[in-house]
Amino acid sequence: MRALTWQGLRDVRVETVPDPKIEKPDDIVVRVTSCGICGSDLHLYELFGPFLASGDILGHEPMGIVADVGPEVHALAPGDRVVVPFNVSCCDCFMCDQGLHSQCETTQVHEYGTGAALFGYTKLYGQVPGGQAEFLRVPFGNRLPVKVPHGTPDDRYVYLSDVLPTAWQAVEYADIPPGGTVTVLGLGPIGDMAARIAQHRGARLVIGIDLVDERLARARAHGVTCLDVRDSGKDLGKAVRDLTDGRGTDAVIDAVGMEAHGAPLAKAAQWFVGHLPDGVAQPLMEKAGVDRLGALHTAIDLVRRGGTISVSGVYGGAVSPMPLMTMFDKQIQVRMGQANVRRWVDDILPLLTDEDPLGVDTFKTHDMPLEDAPKAYAMFQAKEDGMIKTLLHP
């Protein structure tokens, strides 16, 4: 089959690799019809090389048609249409029973002390082959895949793999009071969708902050009150407080993570470590990594006293400093973590209708064939051609 493989820093290639096969009795094999490119895929493209091996297959936002099933699979049959959550979770252990599928005890990666394995996402998370490929082996075939109906374009359902549950959890964790206010930092796919979900769930004021024209325009068109970092600069906190009776918003969602602009010293350190030999870089990233924390520090400034910060953007630093005195003084609550995809599916599915209240049917900005994936990664990294969300098609 053809698949997108990691080969080195900013070097991904579509190559011919062996087809996946049924390995365990409850496996299925899915013929992928669509797979999104996620903002966190750019971390692999740019930063996490020390935890990747040449030939690793990327991608964790797939859906497609069941091509084969193991002998113990009874919930699905060849020809069924499924979305594959990015958590590789058994849906049957203690953690999964708590709704913490990202902490699945069956697939936790004990070697690195991390949570559940993820499709297409480094040795830190199990080095499981990903879905930017023609076919994908999916374990736990009776519980993990989400069966969806035929008859509508993939756009209706593909975001159940990551974007929708990640944004839904971000809003859930933000704990916005009825008729309350929220600031969303970063209007990429997750931030954009989180803003839409917050509106759908009754937020009175949603403020979106970014510095990319296309992202700001897209959010503004959906009724978000947008602030441009380039205009507000150091007055961003004042601008938000001016909109909220001088307090700040009830909640802030950090949908940026370590992609934050600024912090040139941390950026340079990340770049330097990413270029070191793996044997040197891995322990540095595991024990001494420092993030660019501009977005998180901004969230601490913008949230009102007694408010909540919800972190959905990925951070990777092991010793990143935090302003604990300010956080304590403001009595801030912070919630964060990988999305527990399967936990939120039943809440989201009823919204995926022809009425399309969240705008999923028109959410993507680009469709590209799998063979053009290297070009798509380069465009996404450079924010070219208004690219916000791309679906690859084998």
C-alpha positions in Angstrom: 0.0 0.0 0.0 0.9 3.7 -0.2 1.5 5.6 3.0 3.0 8.8 4.3 6.2 8.1 6.1 8.5 10.2 8.3 12.1 10.3 7.1 13.6 13.2 9.0 13.2 16.9 10.0 10.6 18.4 7.5 11.0 15.3 5.4 7.9 13.2 4.9 7.4 10.9 1.9 4.7 8.8 0.4 6.2 5.3 -0.1 5.1 1.8 -0.8 5.0 -0.2 2.4 3.6 -3.7 3.4 -0.2 -3.9 3.8 -1.4 -4.2 7.4 -2.9 -7.6 8.4 -5.1 -9.0 11.1 -2.8 -9.7 14.0 -5.2 -10.3 16.9 -8.6 -11.9 16.8 -10.4 -8.6 17.5 -8.5 -6.6 14.9 -10.1 -5.0 11.9 -8.4 -3.5 8.8 -9.9 -0.3 7.4 -9.6 1.0 3.8 -9.0 4.6 4.5 -11.1 7.1 2.6 -10.1 10.3 4.4 -7.5 11.3 7.0 -7.0 14.8 8.3 -3.7 16.6 8.9 -3.6 17.7 12.5 -1.7 20.7 14.0 0.1 18.2 16.3 1.3 16.4 13.1 3.5 19.5 12.6 5.2 18.7 15.9 6.4 15.5 14.3 7.4 17.3 11.2 9.4 19.9 13.1 10.3 18.8 16.6 9.8 15.3 17.8 12.3 13.6 15.4 14.2 12.0 18.3 11.2 9.9 19.1 10.5 8.8 15.5 12.1 6.2 13.2 12.6 6.5 9.5 9.6 4.9 7.9 7.1 5.5 10.7 3.6 6.0 9.2 1.9 9.2 10.3 -1.7 10.3 10.7 -4.3 9.9 13.5 -7.5 11.3 12.0 -8.8 8.6 9.7 -12.1 7.1 8.6 -13.0 4.6 5.9 -14.6 1.2 5.1 -13.9 -2.0 6.9 -12.0 -4.3 4.6 -11.3 -7.3 6.9 -12.2 -8.4 10.4 -10.7 -10.8 12.9 -12.5 -14.0 14.0 -13.7 -12.4 17.3 -15.2 -9.3 15.7 -19.0 -9.3 15.9 -19.8 -5.6 16.0 -18.6 -4.8 12.5 -18.5 -6.5 9.1 -16.6 -5.8 5.8 -18.3 -2.9 4.1 -19.2 -1.0 7.3 -18.2 2.6 7.4 -16.2 3.7 10.5 -14.3 6.6 12.1 -11.2 5.6 14.0 -10.5 7.6 17.3 -6.9 8.7 17.7 -6.6 7.1 21.1 -5.8 3.4 20.9 -8.0 2.5 23.8 -9.6 -0.8 24.8 -12.8 0.8 26.1 -12.9 -1.9 28.8 -10.3 -1.2 31.5 -10.6 0.8 34.7 -9.4 4.1 33.0 -11.7 3.7 30.0 -14.6 3.0 32.4 -13.9 6.4 34.0 -14.2 8.0 30.6 -10.4 8.5 30.5 -9.7 6.7 27.2 -6.5 8.7 26.8 -5.2 6.9 29.9 -6.2 3.4 28.8 -4.4 0.9 31.0 -4.3 -1.7 28.3 -2.2 0.4 25.9 -0.3 2.8 28.3 3.3 3.1 27.1 5.2 2.1 30.3 8.6 2.5 28.7 8.1 6.3 28.6 5.6 6.7 31.4 3.0 8.0 29.0 -0.8 7.4 28.6 -2.6 5.4 26.0 -1.0 4.6 22.7 -2.0 6.9 19.7 -2.1 6.1 16.0 0.8 7.6 14.1 2.4 9.4 17.0 6.0 8.5 18.0 7.7 6.0 20.3 6.3 8.1 23.2 2.8 6.8 22.3 3.5 3.3 21.1 4.8 3.8 17.6 1.5 2.5 16.2 1.3 2.9 12.4 -1.0 5.8 11.4 -3.8 6.5 9.1 -2.3 8.7 6.4 -2.2 5.5 4.3 -4.4 3.4 2.1 -5.1 0.8 4.9 -5.0 0.8 8.7 -5.0 -2.0 11.2 -7.3 -1.1 14.1 -7.3 -3.1 17.4 -10.3 -3.5 19.7 -12.6 -3.8 16.6 -15.7 -4.4 18.7 -15.4 -1.3 20.8 -13.0 1.3 19.5 -14.2 2.2 15.9 -17.2 4.4 15.6 -19.7 3.0 13.1 -21.4 5.7 11.0 -24.0 5.5 8.2 -23.3 5.5 4.5 -24.7 8.2 2.2 -23.0 11.5 3.2 -19.5 12.8 2.4 -16.7 11.9 4.8 -16.7 15.6 6.0 -19.8 14.9 8.1 -18.0 12.3 10.3 -14.2 12.4 9.9 -13.7 15.0 12.6 -15.0 12.5 15.2 -11.5 11.1 15.1 -10.0 14.1 16.8 -11.2 17.7 16.1 -14.7 17.4 17.4 -14.0 15.4 20.6 -10.8 17.5 21.3 -12.8 20.7 21.0 -15.8 19.3 22.9 -13.5 18.3 25.8 -11.8 21.7 25.7 -15.2 23.4 26.2 -16.3 20.8 28.8 -13.1 21.3 30.8 -13.5 25.1 30.5 -16.6 24.9 32.7 -18.2 28.0 31.2 -21.2 29.0 33.3 -24.6 29.4 31.6 -24.5 32.6 29.6 -20.8 33.0 30.4 -17.8 34.2 28.6 -14.7 32.4 27.2 -11.6 33.4 25.3 -10.2 30.9 22.8 -6.4 31.3 22.2 -5.6 30.1 18.7 -8.2 29.7 15.9 -6.7 26.7 14.1 -9.0 23.7 13.7 -9.3 22.9 17.4 -9.8 26.5 18.5 -12.2 27.3 15.7 -14.3 24.3 16.5 -14.1 25.0 20.3 -15.5 28.5 19.7 -18.4 27.0 17.7 -19.1 24.4 20.4 -19.0 27.1 23.1 -21.5 29.2 21.2 -23.7 26.1 20.6 -23.6 25.3 24.3 -24.8 28.8 25.3 -21.8 31.0 25.9 -22.8 34.7 25.7 -19.5 36.0 24.5 -16.8 34.0 22.7 -13.5 35.9 22.1 -11.1 34.4 19.6 -7.4 35.4 19.4 -5.0 34.7 16.6 -2.7 36.5 14.2 -3.5 34.7 10.9 -5.9 36.7 8.7 -7.8 33.7 7.3 -8.3 32.2 10.7 -9.6 35.4 12.2 -12.0 36.0 9.2 -13.3 32.5 9.4 -14.1 32.7 13.2 -15.5 36.2 12.8 -17.9 34.9 10.1 -19.3 32.5 12.8 -20.0 35.3 15.3 -16.8 35.1 17.3 -15.5 38.5 18.7 -12.0 38.4 17.3 -8.8 40.1 18.5 -5.7 40.2 16.3 -2.5 39.7 18.4 -0.7 42.0 15.9 -3.0 44.9 16.7 -3.4 44.3 20.5 0.1 43.2 21.4 0.8 43.9 25.0 -2.7 45.4 25.4 -4.4 42.1 24.8 -5.3 41.7 28.4 -6.8 45.1 28.5 -8.8 44.5 25.3 -10.3 41.3 26.9 -11.0 43.0 30.2 -12.7 45.9 28.4 -15.1 43.4 26.9 -15.9 41.8 30.2 -16.5 44.6 32.8 -12.8 44.7 33.7 -12.7 41.1 34.9 -11.5 38.9 32.1 -13.5 35.9 30.7 -14.9 33.2 32.9 -12.8 30.7 31.1 -9.9 30.6 28.6 -9.2 27.7 26.2 -5.5 27.4 25.2 -5.8 25.8 21.8 -2.2 26.8 20.8 0.2 24.9 23.0 3.8 24.9 22.1 3.2 26.4 18.7 3.0 29.8 20.4 4.8 32.7 18.8 7.4 34.6 20.7 9.7 33.3 23.4 12.7 33.2 21.1 15.1 31.6 23.6 12.7 28.6 24.1 12.1 28.4 20.4 15.9 28.3 19.7 16.3 25.6 22.4 13.6 23.5 20.8 15.2 23.9 17.4 18.6 23.0 18.8 17.4 19.8 20.6 15.5 18.8 17.5 18.7 18.8 15.5 20.8 16.7 18.0 21.4 13.0 17.5 18.6 10.9 18.9 20.6 9.4 21.7 21.4 12.9 23.0 18.1 14.6 22.2 15.7 12.0 23.7 16.9 12.3 27.3 17.1 16.1 27.0 13.5 16.3 25.8 12.3 13.8 28.4 14.1 15.4 31.4 14.9 19.0 30.5 12.6 20.2 27.8 11.2 23.7 28.0 8.2 24.9 26.1 7.3 28.3 24.6 4.7 29.3 27.1 3.4 32.5 25.6 -0.1 31.2 25.1 -0.4 29.7 28.6 0.9 32.8 30.3 -1.6 34.8 28.2 -4.4 32.6 29.4 -3.4 33.2 33.0 -3.6 36.9 32.4 -6.9 36.9 30.5 -9.0 34.6 32.8 -11.0 36.3 35.5 -10.2 35.6 39.2 -11.7 32.3 40.1 -12.0 31.3 36.5 -10.9 28.2 34.6 -8.2 27.5 32.0 -8.7 24.6 29.7 -5.6 23.4 27.9 -6.1 21.4 24.7 -2.9 22.6 22.8 -0.1 20.1 23.2 2.9 20.9 25.4 6.0 18.8 25.6 8.3 20.5 28.1 9.3 18.5 31.2 10.5 21.5 33.3 8.5 24.4 31.9 8.3 27.1 34.6 4.8 28.3 35.6 3.8 31.5 37.4 2.3 29.6 40.4 2.1 32.7 42.6 -0.2 34.4 40.1 -2.2 31.3 39.5 -2.6 30.8 43.3 -3.5 34.5 43.9 -6.1 34.5 41.1 -7.5 31.1 42.3 -7.4 29.7 38.8 -8.5 26.2 38.0 -6.6 24.4 35.2 -7.7 21.3 33.3 -5.9 19.6 30.5 -5.0 16.4 28.7 -5.4 14.4 25.5 -9.0 14.2 24.4 -10.8 11.1 25.6 -12.4 10.5 22.1 -14.8 7.7 22.9 -16.2 9.5 26.0 -17.7 12.3 23.9 -18.9 10.5 20.7 -22.4 10.0 22.0 -22.8 13.7 22.8 -21.5 14.8 19.4 -23.2 12.3 17.0 -26.7 13.9 17.4 -25.3 17.2 16.0 -23.9 15.6 12.8 -27.1 16.2 10.8 -28.2 18.0 7.7 -28.9 21.1 9.8 -25.1 21.0 10.6 -25.1 23.3 13.7 -21.3 23.1 14.0 -20.5 23.6 10.3 -18.6 20.3 9.9 -19.8 19.9 6.3 -17.8 22.9 5.2 -15.1 22.8 7.9 -12.1 21.8 5.7 -10.2 24.3 3.6 -8.4 21.8 1.4 -8.8 18.3 -0.1 -5.6 16.7 -1.4 -4.6 13.3 -2.6 -2.4 11.2 -0.3 0.4 11.4 -2.9 0.5 15.2 -2.3 0.8 14.9 1.5 4.5 16.2 1.6 3.3 19.3 -0.2 0.3 19.6 2.2 2.6 19.4 5.2 4.9 22.1 3.9 1.9 24.3 3.1 0.3 23.8 6.5 3.6 24.5 8.3 4.0 27.7 6.3 0.3 28.7 6.6 0.1 29.1 2.9 -3.0 29.4 0.7 -5.3 29.9 3.7 -4.8 26.3 4.8 -6.5 25.6 8.1 -7.8 22.1 7.7 -6.8 19.6 5.1 -8.2 16.1 4.4 -6.0 13.6 2.5 -7.6 11.0 0.3 -5.7 7.8 -0.7 
